[in-house]
């Protein structure tokens, strides 16, 4: 079993920003939550912590577990969820089949992204015909030649 002495946690905020800190992997989630609360102050009021993949909102029992026990080491991304939209005593638990739904959602999202990328090339509309294509230009020898449209060759790199 792989053991990491350090847990690098990225805290993602509701406004889209984030900050990162490193904790010993045996640090309790409660201490990481206290660190996050100190960093954001009262900007978001009461909040809970969750991971997006797999989708999991941490409970009060989880706050007493170490980052290593919660599989948050060697690194993880934790989202701060403001509690204004629901009562503070409400806890969301993932169902036993949640892992299957999360995996299926990730697969479908990936397939959708690939489809959009490919369909952008296949089904994009052709550029309107330029008036210059119908006119003839005179080349260096004085003979008439159809003007060639300018083309852009782009290097698309998927990250």
OpenMM code with the backbone's topology and positions (N, CA, C; nanometers):
from openmm import Vec3, app, unit

residues = "UNK UNK UNK UNK UNK UNK UNK UNK UNK UNK UNK UNK UNK UNK UNK UNK UNK UNK UNK UNK UNK UNK UNK UNK UNK UNK UNK UNK UNK UNK UNK UNK UNK UNK UNK UNK UNK UNK UNK UNK UNK UNK UNK UNK UNK UNK UNK UNK UNK UNK UNK UNK UNK UNK UNK UNK UNK UNK UNK UNK UNK UNK UNK UNK UNK UNK UNK UNK UNK UNK UNK UNK UNK UNK UNK UNK UNK UNK UNK UNK UNK UNK UNK UNK UNK UNK UNK UNK UNK UNK UNK UNK UNK UNK UNK UNK UNK UNK UNK UNK UNK UNK UNK UNK UNK UNK UNK UNK UNK UNK UNK UNK UNK UNK UNK UNK UNK UNK UNK UNK UNK UNK UNK UNK UNK UNK UNK UNK UNK UNK UNK UNK UNK UNK UNK UNK UNK UNK UNK UNK UNK UNK UNK UNK UNK UNK UNK UNK UNK UNK UNK UNK UNK UNK UNK UNK UNK UNK UNK".split()
positions = [
    Vec3(0.0839, -0.1175, 0.0000),
    Vec3(0.0000, 0.0000, 0.0000),
    Vec3(0.0879, 0.1231, 0.0000),
    Vec3(0.0525, 0.2223, -0.0800),
    Vec3(0.1277, 0.3457, -0.0918),
    Vec3(0.0930, 0.4375, 0.0235),
    Vec3(0.1945, 0.4895, 0.0910),
    Vec3(0.1736, 0.5810, 0.2025),
    Vec3(0.2401, 0.7128, 0.1694),
    Vec3(0.1655, 0.8210, 0.1814),
    Vec3(0.2195, 0.9538, 0.1582),
    Vec3(0.2236, 1.0287, 0.2906),
    Vec3(0.3360, 1.0891, 0.3204),
    Vec3(0.3510, 1.1636, 0.4455),
    Vec3(0.2831, 1.2993, 0.4386),
    Vec3(0.2586, 1.3475, 0.3164),
    Vec3(0.2015, 1.4808, 0.2973),
    Vec3(0.0760, 1.4711, 0.2118),
    Vec3(-0.0235, 1.5514, 0.2471),
    Vec3(-0.1459, 1.5624, 0.1666),
    Vec3(-0.1527, 1.7053, 0.1140),
    Vec3(-0.1534, 1.7190, -0.0172),
    Vec3(-0.1636, 1.8506, -0.0810),
    Vec3(-0.3107, 1.8710, -0.1165),
    Vec3(-0.3743, 1.9676, -0.0508),
    Vec3(-0.5179, 1.9895, -0.0683),
    Vec3(-0.5417, 2.1228, -0.1391),
    Vec3(-0.6171, 2.1161, -0.2480),
    Vec3(-0.6611, 2.2374, -0.3164),
    Vec3(-0.8046, 2.2635, -0.2734),
    Vec3(-0.8291, 2.3806, -0.2178),
    Vec3(-0.9634, 2.4207, -0.1766),
    Vec3(-1.0223, 2.5072, -0.2873),
    Vec3(-1.1349, 2.4629, -0.3437),
    Vec3(-1.2012, 2.5375, -0.4513),
    Vec3(-1.3189, 2.6133, -0.3917),
    Vec3(-1.3255, 2.7428, -0.4202),
    Vec3(-1.4264, 2.8298, -0.3617),
    Vec3(-1.5437, 2.8485, -0.4569),
    Vec3(-1.6608, 2.8865, -0.4042),
    Vec3(-1.7788, 2.9048, -0.4879),
    Vec3(-1.7612, 3.0085, -0.5991),
    Vec3(-1.6713, 3.1060, -0.5806),
    Vec3(-1.6509, 3.2077, -0.6841),
    Vec3(-1.5557, 3.1620, -0.7938),
    Vec3(-1.5071, 3.0370, -0.7859),
    Vec3(-1.4188, 2.9825, -0.8883),
    Vec3(-1.2712, 2.9914, -0.8536),
    Vec3(-1.2358, 3.0698, -0.7540),
    Vec3(-1.0957, 3.0798, -0.7143),
    Vec3(-1.0582, 2.9593, -0.6276),
    Vec3(-0.9301, 2.9480, -0.5983),
    Vec3(-0.8858, 2.8357, -0.5166),
    Vec3(-0.7573, 2.8731, -0.4433),
    Vec3(-0.7247, 2.7956, -0.3432),
    Vec3(-0.5967, 2.8073, -0.2746),
    Vec3(-0.5555, 2.6674, -0.2330),
    Vec3(-0.4264, 2.6503, -0.2121),
    Vec3(-0.3709, 2.5175, -0.1858),
    Vec3(-0.2854, 2.5211, -0.0599),
    Vec3(-0.2867, 2.4121, 0.0137),
    Vec3(-0.2006, 2.3994, 0.1304),
    Vec3(-0.1599, 2.2532, 0.1451),
    Vec3(-0.0458, 2.2325, 0.2080),
    Vec3(0.0011, 2.0973, 0.2363),
    Vec3(-0.0133, 2.0705, 0.3851),
    Vec3(-0.0614, 1.9509, 0.4159),
    Vec3(-0.0810, 1.9071, 0.5534),
    Vec3(-0.0127, 1.7724, 0.5709),
    Vec3(0.0306, 1.7406, 0.6930),
    Vec3(0.0728, 1.6017, 0.7167),
    Vec3(-0.0474, 1.5103, 0.6893),
    Vec3(-0.0241, 1.3961, 0.6302),
    Vec3(-0.1359, 1.3092, 0.5901),
    Vec3(-0.2173, 1.2594, 0.7088),
    Vec3(-0.1613, 1.2626, 0.8281),
    Vec3(-0.2348, 1.2196, 0.9474),
    Vec3(-0.3201, 1.3322, 1.0073),
    Vec3(-0.3191, 1.4503, 0.9451),
    Vec3(-0.4006, 1.5623, 0.9913),
    Vec3(-0.5476, 1.5271, 0.9779),
    Vec3(-0.6264, 1.5621, 1.0784),
    Vec3(-0.7707, 1.5378, 1.0712),
    Vec3(-0.8347, 1.6364, 0.9738),
    Vec3(-0.9411, 1.5956, 0.9099),
    Vec3(-1.0133, 1.6816, 0.8167),
    Vec3(-1.0618, 1.8082, 0.8878),
    Vec3(-1.0944, 1.7972, 1.0156),
    Vec3(-1.1379, 1.9126, 1.0935),
    Vec3(-1.0329, 2.0233, 1.0916),
    Vec3(-0.9057, 1.9865, 1.1034),
    Vec3(-0.7984, 2.0862, 1.1022),
    Vec3(-0.7853, 2.1506, 0.9641),
    Vec3(-0.8028, 2.0726, 0.8583),
    Vec3(-0.7991, 2.1277, 0.7230),
    Vec3(-0.9176, 2.2220, 0.7019),
    Vec3(-1.0344, 2.1864, 0.7588),
    Vec3(-1.1522, 2.2725, 0.7479),
    Vec3(-1.1292, 2.4032, 0.8227),
    Vec3(-1.0673, 2.3955, 0.9406),
    Vec3(-1.0380, 2.5159, 1.0179),
    Vec3(-0.9413, 2.6065, 0.9421),
    Vec3(-0.8444, 2.5464, 0.8741),
    Vec3(-0.7513, 2.6239, 0.7921),
    Vec3(-0.8282, 2.6970, 0.6814),
    Vec3(-0.9189, 2.6256, 0.6137),
    Vec3(-0.9970, 2.6864, 0.5061),
    Vec3(-1.0846, 2.7991, 0.5607),
    Vec3(-1.1463, 2.7776, 0.6760),
    Vec3(-1.2317, 2.8811, 0.7363),
    Vec3(-1.1503, 3.0055, 0.7688),
    Vec3(-1.0284, 2.9862, 0.8153),
    Vec3(-0.9408, 3.0993, 0.8467),
    Vec3(-0.9025, 3.1742, 0.7189),
    Vec3(-0.8792, 3.1013, 0.6115),
    Vec3(-0.8401, 3.1637, 0.4850),
    Vec3(-0.9532, 3.2456, 0.4227),
    Vec3(-1.0760, 3.1950, 0.4250),
    Vec3(-1.1869, 3.2643, 0.3578),
    Vec3(-1.2613, 3.3601, 0.4496),
    Vec3(-1.2375, 3.3509, 0.5799),
    Vec3(-1.3067, 3.4401, 0.6729),
    Vec3(-1.4559, 3.4146, 0.6699),
    Vec3(-1.5347, 3.5208, 0.6679),
    Vec3(-1.6811, 3.5088, 0.6672),
    Vec3(-1.7411, 3.5273, 0.5283),
    Vec3(-1.6613, 3.5175, 0.4245),
    Vec3(-1.7120, 3.5398, 0.2883),
    Vec3(-1.8273, 3.4470, 0.2525),
    Vec3(-1.8236, 3.3236, 0.2993),
    Vec3(-1.9253, 3.2258, 0.2599),
    Vec3(-2.0088, 3.1774, 0.3775),
    Vec3(-1.9900, 3.2327, 0.4945),
    Vec3(-2.0661, 3.1899, 0.6114),
    Vec3(-2.0345, 3.0456, 0.6460),
    Vec3(-2.1366, 2.9727, 0.6890),
    Vec3(-2.1191, 2.8303, 0.7186),
    Vec3(-2.1026, 2.7539, 0.5880),
    Vec3(-2.0126, 2.6583, 0.5877),
    Vec3(-1.9918, 2.5781, 0.4674),
    Vec3(-1.9580, 2.4353, 0.5047),
    Vec3(-1.9795, 2.3473, 0.4100),
    Vec3(-1.9374, 2.2081, 0.4259),
    Vec3(-1.8295, 2.1813, 0.3219),
    Vec3(-1.7653, 2.0664, 0.3331),
    Vec3(-1.6595, 2.0273, 0.2413),
    Vec3(-1.7051, 1.9074, 0.1598),
    Vec3(-1.6642, 1.9040, 0.0345),
    Vec3(-1.7016, 1.7925, -0.0520),
    Vec3(-1.5945, 1.7709, -0.1574),
    Vec3(-1.5902, 1.6504, -0.2106),
    Vec3(-1.5082, 1.6231, -0.3285),
    Vec3(-1.6046, 1.6074, -0.4451),
    Vec3(-1.5584, 1.6437, -0.5637),
    Vec3(-1.6449, 1.6346, -0.6816),
    Vec3(-1.6330, 1.4997, -0.7508),
    Vec3(-1.5154, 1.4378, -0.7447),
    Vec3(-1.5003, 1.3069, -0.8079),
    Vec3(-1.4167, 1.2182, -0.7187),
    Vec3(-1.4681, 1.1175, -0.6610),
    Vec3(-1.6107, 1.0838, -0.6629),
    Vec3(-1.6887, 1.1831, -0.5770),
    Vec3(-1.8130, 1.2059, -0.6137),
    Vec3(-1.8983, 1.3020, -0.5435),
    Vec3(-1.9200, 1.2532, -0.4015),
    Vec3(-1.8780, 1.3383, -0.3059),
    Vec3(-1.8913, 1.2999, -0.1654),
    Vec3(-1.8905, 1.4252, -0.0791),
    Vec3(-1.9932, 1.4446, -0.0002),
    Vec3(-1.9957, 1.5531, 0.0970),
    Vec3(-1.9577, 1.4945, 0.2316),
    Vec3(-1.8592, 1.5551, 0.2964),
    Vec3(-1.8075, 1.5012, 0.4219),
    Vec3(-1.9026, 1.5288, 0.5377),
    Vec3(-1.9157, 1.4308, 0.6254),
    Vec3(-2.0052, 1.4378, 0.7410),
    Vec3(-1.9262, 1.4810, 0.8641),
    Vec3(-1.9964, 1.5011, 0.9748),
    Vec3(-1.9295, 1.5371, 1.1002),
    Vec3(-1.8387, 1.4234, 1.1471),
    Vec3(-1.8754, 1.2986, 1.1175),
    Vec3(-1.7885, 1.1856, 1.1533),
    Vec3(-1.6585, 1.1905, 1.0720),
    Vec3(-1.6690, 1.2315, 0.9463),
    Vec3(-1.5504, 1.2401, 0.8605),
    Vec3(-1.4517, 1.3443, 0.9114),
    Vec3(-1.5011, 1.4480, 0.9780),
    Vec3(-1.4129, 1.5541, 1.0273),
    Vec3(-1.3108, 1.5017, 1.1277),
    Vec3(-1.3421, 1.3901, 1.1933),
    Vec3(-1.2509, 1.3318, 1.2921),
    Vec3(-1.1508, 1.2343, 1.2300),
    Vec3(-1.1671, 1.2029, 1.1019),
    Vec3(-1.0766, 1.1092, 1.0346),
    Vec3(-0.9586, 1.1841, 0.9740),
    Vec3(-0.8495, 1.1113, 0.9532),
    Vec3(-0.7312, 1.1727, 0.8930),
    Vec3(-0.7502, 1.1869, 0.7415),
    Vec3(-0.6715, 1.2753, 0.6836),
    Vec3(-0.6766, 1.2947, 0.5386),
    Vec3(-0.6396, 1.1654, 0.4666),
    Vec3(-0.5489, 1.0890, 0.5252),
    Vec3(-0.5092, 0.9609, 0.4676),
    Vec3(-0.6253, 0.8615, 0.4714),
    Vec3(-0.6965, 0.8536, 0.5843),
    Vec3(-0.8119, 0.7629, 0.5963),
    Vec3(-0.9217, 0.7971, 0.4959),
    Vec3(-0.9333, 0.9256, 0.4613),
    Vec3(-1.0382, 0.9708, 0.3692),
    Vec3(-0.9914, 0.9685, 0.2238),
    Vec3(-0.8749, 0.9085, 0.1998),
    Vec3(-0.8160, 0.9003, 0.0651),
    Vec3(-0.7922, 1.0373, 0.0034),
    Vec3(-0.7519, 1.1337, 0.0849),
    Vec3(-0.7225, 1.2684, 0.0362),
    Vec3(-0.5712, 1.2916, 0.0241),
    Vec3(-0.4925, 1.1882, 0.0469),
    Vec3(-0.3475, 1.1963, 0.0319),
    Vec3(-0.3086, 1.1050, -0.0836),
    Vec3(-0.2164, 1.1402, -0.1662),
    Vec3(-0.1234, 1.2512, -0.1561),
    Vec3(-0.1790, 1.3860, -0.2016),
    Vec3(-0.2880, 1.3879, -0.2779),
    Vec3(-0.3452, 1.5166, -0.3166),
    Vec3(-0.4940, 1.5001, -0.3435),
    Vec3(-0.5652, 1.6114, -0.3269),
    Vec3(-0.7099, 1.6103, -0.3505),
    Vec3(-0.7579, 1.7529, -0.3735),
    Vec3(-0.8731, 1.7623, -0.4347),
    Vec3(-0.9397, 1.8903, -0.4541),
    Vec3(-1.0698, 1.8864, -0.3750),
    Vec3(-1.0852, 1.9825, -0.2850),
    Vec3(-1.2029, 1.9884, -0.1986),
    Vec3(-1.2795, 2.1170, -0.2282),
    Vec3(-1.4095, 2.1049, -0.2427),
    Vec3(-1.4957, 2.2187, -0.2725),
    Vec3(-1.5618, 2.2672, -0.1435),
    Vec3(-1.5641, 2.3987, -0.1244),
    Vec3(-1.6365, 2.4576, -0.0118),
    Vec3(-1.7795, 2.4832, -0.0572),
    Vec3(-1.8763, 2.4227, 0.0091),
    Vec3(-2.0174, 2.4381, -0.0261),
    Vec3(-2.0865, 2.5258, 0.0779),
    Vec3(-2.1273, 2.6477, 0.0403),
    Vec3(-2.1997, 2.7331, 0.1346),
    Vec3(-2.3294, 2.6659, 0.1781),
    Vec3(-2.3686, 2.6834, 0.3052),
    Vec3(-2.4856, 2.6162, 0.3602),
    Vec3(-2.6120, 2.7000, 0.3535),
    Vec3(-2.6115, 2.8118, 0.2843),
    Vec3(-2.7275, 2.9005, 0.2824),
    Vec3(-2.8482, 2.8402, 0.2125),
    Vec3(-2.8275, 2.7454, 0.1216),
    Vec3(-2.9389, 2.6919, 0.0434),
    Vec3(-3.0145, 2.5794, 0.1131),
    Vec3(-2.9603, 2.5264, 0.2222),
    Vec3(-3.0315, 2.4196, 0.2928),
    Vec3(-3.0001, 2.4295, 0.4423),
    Vec3(-3.0827, 2.3720, 0.5259),
    Vec3(-3.0585, 2.3779, 0.6700),
    Vec3(-2.9244, 2.3164, 0.7062),
    Vec3(-2.8617, 2.3672, 0.8117),
    Vec3(-2.7284, 2.3208, 0.8483),
    Vec3(-2.7260, 2.1776, 0.8983),
    Vec3(-2.8414, 2.1227, 0.9391),
    Vec3(-2.8413, 1.9848, 0.9888),
    Vec3(-2.8653, 1.8833, 0.8780),
    Vec3(-2.8790, 1.9271, 0.7542),
    Vec3(-2.8993, 1.8361, 0.6421),
    Vec3(-2.7645, 1.7837, 0.5945),
    Vec3(-2.7553, 1.6537, 0.5786),
    Vec3(-2.6325, 1.5922, 0.5305),
    Vec3(-2.6655, 1.5127, 0.4057),
    Vec3(-2.5837, 1.5291, 0.3038),
    Vec3(-2.6042, 1.4558, 0.1798),
    Vec3(-2.5078, 1.3387, 0.1777),
    Vec3(-2.5600, 1.2196, 0.1639),
    Vec3(-2.4769, 1.0996, 0.1550),
    Vec3(-2.4893, 1.0448, 0.0140),
    Vec3(-2.3800, 0.9961, -0.0383),
    Vec3(-2.3892, 0.9309, -0.1678),
    Vec3(-2.4413, 0.7894, -0.1465),
    Vec3(-2.5171, 0.7424, -0.2434),
    Vec3(-2.5702, 0.6073, -0.2317),
    Vec3(-2.4609, 0.5067, -0.2650),
    Vec3(-2.4872, 0.3810, -0.2371),
    Vec3(-2.3878, 0.2775, -0.2642),
    Vec3(-2.3551, 0.2708, -0.4126),
    Vec3(-2.4527, 0.3000, -0.4992),
    Vec3(-2.4305, 0.2972, -0.6428),
    Vec3(-2.3759, 0.4278, -0.6962),
    Vec3(-2.3427, 0.5217, -0.6102),
    Vec3(-2.2938, 0.6523, -0.6535),
    Vec3(-2.1674, 0.6431, -0.7362),
    Vec3(-2.0813, 0.5472, -0.7049),
    Vec3(-1.9582, 0.5314, -0.7802),
    Vec3(-1.9855, 0.4957, -0.9250),
    Vec3(-2.0860, 0.4125, -0.9469),
    Vec3(-2.1234, 0.3739, -1.0832),
    Vec3(-2.1747, 0.4954, -1.1581),
    Vec3(-2.2615, 0.5755, -1.0939),
    Vec3(-2.3161, 0.6953, -1.1598),
    Vec3(-2.2066, 0.7977, -1.1864),
    Vec3(-2.1142, 0.8137, -1.0929),
    Vec3(-2.0043, 0.9086, -1.1126),
    Vec3(-1.9174, 0.8649, -1.2303),
    Vec3(-1.8871, 0.7350, -1.2378),
    Vec3(-1.8059, 0.6848, -1.3472),
    Vec3(-1.8802, 0.6990, -1.4805),
    Vec3(-2.0083, 0.6668, -1.4811),
    Vec3(-2.0877, 0.6803, -1.6025),
    Vec3(-2.0941, 0.8257, -1.6464),
    Vec3(-2.1132, 0.9169, -1.5507),
    Vec3(-2.1168, 1.0597, -1.5829),
    Vec3(-1.9861, 1.1079, -1.6419),
    Vec3(-1.8756, 1.0617, -1.5867),
    Vec3(-1.7441, 1.1003, -1.6387),
    Vec3(-1.7232, 1.0468, -1.7795),
    Vec3(-1.7649, 0.9239, -1.8029),
    Vec3(-1.7524, 0.8645, -1.9352),
    Vec3(-1.8353, 0.9415, -2.0370),
    Vec3(-1.9605, 0.9707, -2.0014),
    Vec3(-2.0479, 1.0434, -2.0941),
    Vec3(-1.9960, 1.1850, -2.1184),
    Vec3(-1.9445, 1.2493, -2.0154),
    Vec3(-1.8895, 1.3834, -2.0321),
    Vec3(-1.7715, 1.3817, -2.1292),
    Vec3(-1.6853, 1.2816, -2.1157),
    Vec3(-1.5703, 1.2694, -2.2047),
    Vec3(-1.6148, 1.2459, -2.3482),
    Vec3(-1.7118, 1.1561, -2.3660),
    Vec3(-1.7623, 1.1291, -2.5008),
    Vec3(-1.8273, 1.2534, -2.5616),
    Vec3(-1.9003, 1.3293, -2.4809),
    Vec3(-1.9631, 1.4518, -2.5290),
    Vec3(-1.8576, 1.5536, -2.5714),
    Vec3(-1.7515, 1.5670, -2.4942),
    Vec3(-1.6449, 1.6615, -2.5278),
    Vec3(-1.5780, 1.6219, -2.6600),
    Vec3(-1.5516, 1.4937, -2.6794),
    Vec3(-1.4914, 1.4459, -2.8040),
    Vec3(-1.5866, 1.4696, -2.9207),
    Vec3(-1.7149, 1.4408, -2.9023),
    Vec3(-1.8136, 1.4622, -3.0082),
    Vec3(-1.8196, 1.6100, -3.0489),
    Vec3(-1.8207, 1.6988, -2.9508),
    Vec3(-1.8247, 1.8421, -2.9824),
    Vec3(-1.7009, 1.8852, -3.0587),
    Vec3(-1.5867, 1.8327, -3.0208),
    Vec3(-1.4626, 1.8662, -3.0891),
    Vec3(-1.4676, 1.8211, -3.2352),
    Vec3(-1.5070, 1.6953, -3.2566),
    Vec3(-1.5119, 1.6408, -3.3924),
    Vec3(-1.6209, 1.7075, -3.4748),
    Vec3(-1.7382, 1.7256, -3.4168),
    Vec3(-1.8481, 1.7860, -3.4929),
    Vec3(-1.8194, 1.9312, -3.5296),
    Vec3(-1.7335, 1.9968, -3.4526),
    Vec3(-1.6932, 2.1328, -3.4876),
    Vec3(-1.6224, 2.1368, -3.6219),
    Vec3(-1.5478, 2.0306, -3.6527),
    Vec3(-1.4804, 2.0230, -3.7814),
    Vec3(-1.5731, 1.9716, -3.8912),
    Vec3(-1.6532, 1.8716, -3.8597),
    Vec3(-1.7367, 1.8089, -3.9618),
    Vec3(-1.8542, 1.8947, -4.0050),
    Vec3(-1.9171, 1.9607, -3.9105),
    Vec3(-2.0412, 2.0298, -3.9404),
    Vec3(-2.0305, 2.1816, -3.9369),
    Vec3(-1.9093, 2.2339, -3.9329),
    Vec3(-1.8966, 2.3797, -3.9336),
    Vec3(-1.9308, 2.4306, -4.0724),
    Vec3(-1.9902, 2.5468, -4.0778),
    Vec3(-2.0311, 2.6014, -4.2076),
    Vec3(-1.9082, 2.6509, -4.2826),
    Vec3(-1.9126, 2.6360, -4.4135),
    Vec3(-1.8025, 2.6806, -4.4974),
    Vec3(-1.8002, 2.8325, -4.4995),
    Vec3(-1.6841, 2.8921, -4.5104),
    Vec3(-1.6781, 3.0378, -4.5151),
    Vec3(-1.7470, 3.0892, -4.6410),
    Vec3(-1.8063, 3.2092, -4.6350),
    Vec3(-1.8749, 3.2629, -4.7532),
    Vec3(-1.7759, 3.2845, -4.8662),
    Vec3(-1.8202, 3.2609, -4.9913),
    Vec3(-1.7281, 3.2782, -5.1041),
    Vec3(-1.6857, 3.4248, -5.1132),
    Vec3(-1.5578, 3.4463, -5.1305),
    Vec3(-1.5053, 3.5825, -5.1394),
    Vec3(-1.5198, 3.6329, -5.2820),
    Vec3(-1.5475, 3.7599, -5.2943),
    Vec3(-1.5613, 3.8204, -5.4268),
    Vec3(-1.4291, 3.8146, -5.5014),
    Vec3(-1.3201, 3.8116, -5.4255),
    Vec3(-1.1874, 3.8095, -5.4870),
    Vec3(-1.1611, 3.6804, -5.5620),
    Vec3(-1.2321, 3.5733, -5.5279),
    Vec3(-1.2087, 3.4469, -5.5968),
    Vec3(-1.2559, 3.4532, -5.7416),
    Vec3(-1.3529, 3.5359, -5.7706),
    Vec3(-1.4047, 3.5478, -5.9061),
    Vec3(-1.3224, 3.6439, -5.9908),
    Vec3(-1.2454, 3.7283, -5.9262),
    Vec3(-1.1621, 3.8234, -6.0001),
    Vec3(-1.0299, 3.7570, -6.0329),
    Vec3(-0.9687, 3.8032, -6.1369),
    Vec3(-0.8389, 3.7488, -6.1757),
    Vec3(-0.7313, 3.8469, -6.1368),
    Vec3(-0.6224, 3.7948, -6.0868),
    Vec3(-0.5088, 3.8778, -6.0503),
    Vec3(-0.3981, 3.8552, -6.1517),
    Vec3(-0.3155, 3.9532, -6.1690),
    Vec3(-0.2041, 3.9421, -6.2619),
    Vec3(-0.0814, 3.9016, -6.1832),
    Vec3(-0.0151, 3.7945, -6.2276),
    Vec3(0.1044, 3.7497, -6.1571),
    Vec3(0.2274, 3.8211, -6.2114),
    Vec3(0.3468, 3.7807, -6.1661),
    Vec3(0.4705, 3.8471, -6.2031),
    Vec3(0.4969, 3.8441, -6.3531),
    Vec3(0.4536, 3.7414, -6.4247),
    Vec3(0.4779, 3.7278, -6.5685),
    Vec3(0.3777, 3.8062, -6.6506),
    Vec3(0.2818, 3.8689, -6.5857),
    Vec3(0.1824, 3.9454, -6.6573),
    Vec3(0.0632, 3.8632, -6.6993),
    Vec3(0.0654, 3.7331, -6.6749),
    Vec3(-0.0482, 3.6504, -6.7120),
    Vec3(-0.1528, 3.6551, -6.6018),
    Vec3(-0.2721, 3.6231, -6.6383),
    Vec3(-0.3832, 3.6302, -6.5437),
    Vec3(-0.3979, 3.4961, -6.4715),
    Vec3(-0.4152, 3.5010, -6.3395),
    Vec3(-0.4350, 3.3792, -6.2610),
    Vec3(-0.5422, 3.4066, -6.1569),
    Vec3(-0.6184, 3.3055, -6.1241),
    Vec3(-0.7221, 3.3217, -6.0215),
    Vec3(-0.6541, 3.3446, -5.8872),
    Vec3(-0.7066, 3.4412, -5.8120),
    Vec3(-0.6489, 3.4710, -5.6799),
    Vec3(-0.6773, 3.3545, -5.5855),
    Vec3(-0.5754, 3.3114, -5.5173),
    Vec3(-0.5894, 3.2016, -5.4220),
    Vec3(-0.6364, 3.2566, -5.2883),
    Vec3(-0.7341, 3.1913, -5.2279),
    Vec3(-0.7750, 3.2363, -5.0944),
    Vec3(-0.6635, 3.2075, -4.9942),
    Vec3(-0.6516, 3.2934, -4.8956),
    Vec3(-0.5506, 3.2731, -4.7921),
    Vec3(-0.6026, 3.1694, -4.6944),
    Vec3(-0.5141, 3.0823, -4.6526),
    Vec3(-0.5532, 2.9758, -4.5617),
    Vec3(-0.4659, 2.9816, -4.4372),
    Vec3(-0.5263, 2.9454, -4.3267),
    Vec3(-0.4558, 2.9419, -4.1999),
    Vec3(-0.4407, 2.7974, -4.1562),
    Vec3(-0.3204, 2.7588, -4.1292),
    Vec3(-0.2952, 2.6246, -4.0785),
    Vec3(-0.2696, 2.6406, -3.9292),
    Vec3(-0.3567, 2.5824, -3.8505),
    Vec3(-0.3485, 2.5991, -3.7052),
    Vec3(-0.3061, 2.4682, -3.6413),
    Vec3(-0.2272, 2.4798, -3.5387),
    Vec3(-0.1847, 2.3633, -3.4618),
    Vec3(-0.2743, 2.3539, -3.3399),
    Vec3(-0.3618, 2.2546, -3.3371),
    Vec3(-0.4522, 2.2355, -3.2244),
    Vec3(-0.3947, 2.1282, -3.1339),
    Vec3(-0.3620, 2.1666, -3.0139),
    Vec3(-0.3061, 2.0731, -2.9171),
    Vec3(-0.4051, 2.0570, -2.8050),
    Vec3(-0.4459, 1.9357, -2.7770),
    Vec3(-0.5392, 1.9083, -2.6685),
    Vec3(-0.4581, 1.8842, -2.5422),
    Vec3(-0.4929, 1.9568, -2.4398),
    Vec3(-0.4199, 1.9454, -2.3122),
    Vec3(-0.4937, 1.8551, -2.2198),
] * unit.nanometer
topology = app.Topology()
chain = topology.addChain("A")
for resn in residues:
    res = topology.addResidue(resn, chain)
    for name in ("N", "CA", "C"):
        topology.addAtom(name, app.Element.getBySymbol(name[0]), res)
